[in-house]
Amino acid sequence: ASCRDEVLSILSSSNKVMADPQSLLRKCIDPPPTVHVTDAIQYLKKIGAIREVIISRKRKLILTENGELMSALPFTVEEARIVIYGAKQGLLHEALALAAIRSARPQPIVNAFGNDESNRLNLSRYFPEVEPKDPKSAAIAHFAAYLFWYTGWNKIRRHQMREHFKNSSGGSNNVISSQFFEEYSSTHNDDYGYNVSAWTPALDQVHSDWCREHFINPSSVKSITQYIEATMKTLYRIEFNPEWLKCQPLEPVWNRDQRIEVRQNVFSALYDIVQGRELSTKTLVQLQGQALSKGWDQAKNTPEYACIHYLQGFCRFGENCMHVHSFSAPRPPCRFHLTNGCTNEDCLYSHSEEPAETSNETTMISPTHGKFNGGAVAWYRDSPATLLVIGNCGIDQSLEAMGTPPGIVLKGGPISELVHIHNNRPLMYRSVTKMAWNFPAASSDATDEENESMLRGFFMSASAYFQPRLQTMSNLEVGLTLQGNQFSKWNVMHVAQHANFCLEWFEEFDNAIFPSYIPRSTNNEPIQIQDATLYVFRMKKKILHDPRPKMMEIRQGTKFGIELEMSSAGDWSRDLIARKLSHNGINVVNIDGSWSEEKRISRDWKLVRDESIACDLHQPDCNKFELVSPVLNSEKGIHTASSILKQLSNVDVTVNKSMGFHVHFDVSKYSILDLIKICQQFIKYENAIDSMLPRSRRTGSSESNKFFKSNTKLAKEVLGVDTDEVLNAIGLCTSYSDLANILNPLIDFEKNRRYFKLNLQNLVTKRQTTIEFRQHSSTSSHEKVDAWVRFVVRFCENSVSLEKPTSIANTQHKSLDELFDDLFKNVIRDSVLYSYYRGRRHLLSVDEEGEGCCHDCVIGQGCAK
């Protein structure tokens, strides 16, 4: 197979020396066997990639149109065949994705080396009908994973790109930049696009976390996307632009208006249930098989020409002649006729156009490429009152001459004002549904990169302008007229896709049909145009308005419980609150019995009295209670807790400094060595965790001294050693009691040893197999509960996979900010959770409890409690 690629590559060179690959390859230091080269040449002939011609009585190999295209694609010969064959069936985008998947290493779905059962499970997550040992079936599973990644991840990334663009260009009051771009933007300059396309370190980390959560290789999906983008840019180049390109939807189904929610239904979500099943279980399998089958090897046989000498009555080669001895065989083309014309009236060579190549492949489907009814002129003249013409391109004068002047024309001024139209205040009050920009350019001598950046900023700005109008207006469009290979060189399709536009149609732009039209550049200079095309993009209708990055999911089988201390006004009894919170099959009961009854594990949510907390001054007669969950399991448990807390908005409850939020984490599956690692990591990062919480929940506060003492501080005092020695002492423990004696030491004969940030007493008393994190302040916010539970779970689960923490002495020179970063980088490893708590720390730096008026000031939205 590699020999085929070498031969094709040699023939694609313009150097005449390369016209004989067999002779050239024989001169290599380690030449391939002659039979392999011969087989490769025959193979390329059979698939119509090369043909043999006679020039000056010498046989030479030249590329066909198909061969030229195949040599320009970033694929092997076999993979390029999949693309071309699929395209001729109207499945360009699907075939291209499959070819890219076959080329990429590693492939999208994570492969567990040597574990067949695990690999089967991973593949079936995305394609339940997969046959793991069948490469064609496995490729479809990888294709499904890629589609899931493309629709899921790009919704997140593109949302962040648009938000960052609006923030950076002054289109938003939010002064906090996207976490994907803020550090990068301060060191890189992009006046038009504000680095929205940059793959920053922060973005790369979020992407890696997202992919890890979904069993996807991040490098693979990025590589596949690059293959696809490079191929599409090649296909749109004017020297290629094959006819079958007009037989495809201009955008893949997965880049249009749909969205995917469930992995197993990727194809059904995109193509509908029937078509999706047909495509995944039959069509794509057949496409791969037919594209690579021996039957298609014969699809493009070059016709064998008649022997001219035989036609003249003599041929000295006889049966060894390489041409056909037949009067009915096609005659070779006359080289004089093909150049300056042939003057020989009795010429035996063919004077017709180049003979059509025979083909027994499936006939190419009819063009489905939709053009605007009436062409480019009709598009400009359709709804002219809502058309915005940008730049000094001259099209506005032509439209006026036709009696349909555009509603608005933006001319002159700095190029940045034309690009960033969403900041044009007069435009904000005008109705614009279409924007047209003919022959845009950043400047007369701008590079391709500068023009790409300009168009990236323009599409982002158009998206920001159209966004508020998307729900009330049907079609919001942008028309760009470009010439030559600008569409490919400026990466226009990719730029538009990131701004939530999809290519709707394109066709040749003939300026001669526009009266009084003199094409001009953006700086008002007359220009000569050649091979001009109008491309029309439509803004997608269904947009995931707030596709914020999600924190990593809690694994199946993870168990935990929560306790929230609260109070209510005197007229809100616990019985009344329990009835209000019970909904949708979730039962909340009020326990008004003995202490043992209140502490008994229940299958229901329950309210129990709590006399350890204090009422607010304005509610001295409040009802004090604790909301206690049953055992919660994985993501379902988080959703149940969120549902309960959302119901709290209908209840008059209050929280204050005296009230806490406790998380119990089940450690029944962990050994004593695992518990040791959790405790050691907690000791190392206790101060960093403190910085994530209000001052009243940190070491040294009056509340801390009473209800959640510092494990590190008390362990050092009791043992009389430094932190490193505490870590060593923890490492020597052999039982739960040993651990508890260090983490929850007995002080001044206190009977209750559970009042520590990390409480191990349930393990010692064998009441239940949980450890308790008692430090967080109470809250009625489901977002804060969600984040803290995820933090606790990831802290415990990831700690057990780590080695013993390095010496604390090595980190004493680090600031609290650096320790916080280390905690999330080394232990938590969830970049979205990191961003959440980084924002909380920023908020707490100006508002001690993180709840007051200053919150809105920080995010630039005034001061309102």
Secondary structure, DSSP 8 states (H G I E B T S, - for coil): -HHHHHHHHHHTSS-GGGG-HHHHHHTSSS---HHHHHHHHHHHHHTTSEEEEEETTEEEEEE-HHHHHHHHSSS-HHHHHHHHHHHTTT-HHHHHHHHHHHH-SS-SB---TT-HHHHHHHHHHH-TT--TT-HHHHHHHHHHHHHHHHHHHHHHHHHHHHHHHHHHTT--S--S--TTTHHHHTT---TTTTTTT---HHHHHHHHHHHHHTTB-HHHHHHHHHHHHHHHHHHTSTTT--GGGGGS-SS-GGGSS-----GGGHHHHHH-HHHHHHIIIIIHHHHHHHHTSHHHHTTT-----B-HHHHTT--TTGGG-SSB--SSS---B-HHHHTT----TT--SB-SSS------S-----------TTHHHHHHHSSGGGEEEESS-SHHHHHHHTT---SEEE-SS-HHHHH-GGG-HHHHTS---EEEEES--SSTT--HHHHHHHHHHHHHHHHHHHGGGTTT-S--EEEEEEETTHHHHTTHHHHHHHTTEEEEEEEE--GGGSTT---B-TTS-B----SEEEEEEEE-SS--S----------TT-EEEEEEEEEE-TTS-HHHHHHHH-BTTB-EEE--S-HHHHHS--SSEEEEE-TTS---TT-TT-EEEEEE---EEHHHHHHHHHHHHHHGGGS-EE--TT-BEEEEEE-TT--HHHHHHHHHHHHHHHHHHHTTS-GGGSTTSHHHHHHSB-HHHHHHHHHT--HHHHHHHHHT--SHHHHHHHHS---TT-S----BSEE-HHHHHTS-SEEEE--SB----HHHHHHHHHHHHHHHHHHTTS-----GGGGTTS-HHHHHHHIIIIII--HHHHHHHHHHHHHHTTSTTS-STHHHHHTTS----
